[in-house]
Amino acid sequence: MTDLPIYPLTKEHKMLRDAARDFAQNEIAPIAAALDESGEFPHTTIKKMGELGFMGIEIPEEYGGSAMDTLAFVLALEEICKVDASHGVIMSVNSSLYCQGILKFGTEEQKKKFVTPIASGKSIGAYALSESQSGSDAGTMKSRAVRDGDSYVLNGRKVWITSGPVADYFVVFMVTNPEKKQKGISAFLVEGNAKGLVRGKKEPKLGIRASATCELSFEDCRVPVEHRIGEEGEGFKIAMTILDAGRIGIATQALGIAEAAYEAARQYAGQREAFGQPIGAFQGTGFKIADMKTRIEASRLLIYNAAIARENSKKTGERYSLEASMAKLFASETAMFVTHQSVQIHGGMGYSKELPVERYFRDAKITEIYEGTSEIQRLVISRSELGIK
Ligand code: CAA
């Protein structure tokens, strides 16, 4: 891929991108299919990614990161996701859903204690917002945190927690004042070994099978007051602010999956012959290739644009929800479109586990669901455009 002239990359961007590409191709590609088959969590490669600095790209140096910009994060994540979307989501959730709320709203002590081990890849972080009856309508959660002296007592259940089975730390959202609805939600940092935190069984999934997902139950789980992030009642705003960053990560995951599926289809269309010519020479296939490529490049532009909007937001404090939602919406639907077309171009081989194309197809679907469904992204975009609150 040539660098697009409107987004000139720095030398550091290119070095990071190349390092992520080398790592993904040398260390992840040989194990990706087996991990998808077994559903095993990739502890070793995730640890190595931490050692190489991929887990702390946007994290300030004082907390062990490299203090690079969001575009750098996107470039590295894209390379990882081109090879394996499971490694990609672990990296994305760690860096954005888990770290960004602490970095923006947390105290100095919280940043030191809860971000530093994540930046180095020694520990894994997760984000617990959804409940069985409150997914898209996140403000209707029921889990309760009740203040008791110097601590809060947490009770309730959270679902679909990416990295839940293995995480060392969690950012958790609970109701502290039910009368205030969304303004009665607060955010907490919970350690993985906290008494009263019970992890459910690992969910069997269609795709991203090497990433681990589970339910969490909080049964009189006591958390010190100093582990509350921000003020009481600020939790919903914190959750939403974090999701804006997270959505850029998931958009990038979708871009990586789409690029891998596209490249496989492009090569196959040039090699496979039918009726005396490469199938790419038939307009039915050639036009698919054209649409796939165009949508991928459009996704990339939306993602880079969102990354730059997020970078600006670090200085101005302005929201970039619109840019993040447009990037996630378009990139995730592109990933579904491209992987679907790639399977079709490959015919029977696209359906076979001999090639990774069917894995890309299965991995793509989740990008339209988690960190806000496509319907939620359309809601955010249309509300923003129409000025509806
Ligand atoms: N940044 C900052 N503040 C925000 C915000 C944002 N992005 N979005 C909303 N807010 C603020 C609003 O300004 C408002 O504050 P005021 O009342 O002070 O003005 C408040 O939050 C309420 O906002 P809304 O009225 O817009 O709230 P709503 O109930 O209508 O919901 C929503 C908005 C966009 C639908 C939101 O509920 C949403 O994003 N839902 C989807 C949740 C989601 O993505 N879940 C995925 C969970 S994570 C996951 O997938 C698992 C994993 O591990 C990967």
Residues whose N, C-alpha, C, O or C-beta is under 5 A from the ligand:
A	BS01	CAA	Y127 L129 S130 G135 S136 D137 A138 G139 W160 I161 T162 K237 M240 T241 D244 S321 Y370 E371 G372 I376 K389
